[in-house]
Amino acid sequence: MEFNSEIDITKSFTSIKELGKGLTCTVYLMREISTNKFYAVKRFSSKYLSDKRASKNFDNEINNLKI
């Protein structure tokens, strides 16, 4: 799995529906326009960007997903 932070998600994906919401993040079902594939996308709330603990927890989650 490759993580690419350069993708403009607003141009590459269509949001289908919200799957879940936690304190710092919301998960959406999204469809990639070019491939028609579906993905679960977790969006970190901008409200918590300055919260170092929340940011570290999110980073740890992302690192645990990397294969």
C-alpha positions in Angstrom: 0.0 0.0 0.0 1.3 3.4 -0.9 0.3 6.6 0.8 0.3 9.7 -1.5 -0.3 13.0 0.3 -0.1 14.9 -3.1 -3.6 13.7 -4.3 -6.2 16.4 -4.4 -9.1 14.2 -3.0 -11.7 16.8 -4.0 -10.8 16.3 -7.7 -10.0 12.6 -7.8 -12.8 11.2 -5.7 -16.6 11.5 -5.2 -18.0 11.2 -1.7 -20.7 8.6 -1.5 -21.6 8.7 2.2 -20.3 9.1 5.8 -19.5 5.7 7.3 -18.6 6.8 10.8 -17.4 9.7 13.0 -15.2 9.8 16.1 -13.8 12.6 18.2 -11.0 13.7 15.8 -11.9 12.0 12.4 -14.7 11.2 10.1 -14.6 8.2 7.7 -16.3 8.4 4.3 -17.0 5.9 1.6 -15.6 7.4 -1.6 -15.3 6.4 -5.2 -12.2 7.1 -7.2 -13.4 8.8 -10.4 -10.7 7.4 -12.8 -10.9 3.8 -11.7 -14.5 3.5 -10.3 -13.0 1.8 -7.2 -14.4 2.4 -3.7 -12.3 3.4 -0.7 -12.8 4.2 2.9 -11.2 7.6 3.5 -10.5 8.9 7.0 -10.4 12.7 7.3 -8.7 14.3 10.3 -10.8 17.3 11.6 -9.0 20.6 11.2 -10.3 21.5 14.7 -7.6 19.1 16.0 -4.7 20.1 13.8 -3.0 22.0 16.6 -3.6 19.2 19.1 -0.2 17.4 19.2 -1.6 14.3 21.0 -4.5 13.9 18.5 -2.1 14.4 15.6 0.4 11.9 17.0 -2.4 9.3 17.4 -3.5 9.9 13.8 0.1 9.5 12.6 0.5 6.3 14.5 -2.7 4.9 13.0 -1.5 5.8 9.5 1.9 4.2 10.2 0.3 1.0 11.4 -1.6 0.8 8.1 1.5 0.8 6.0 2.6 -2.5 4.6 
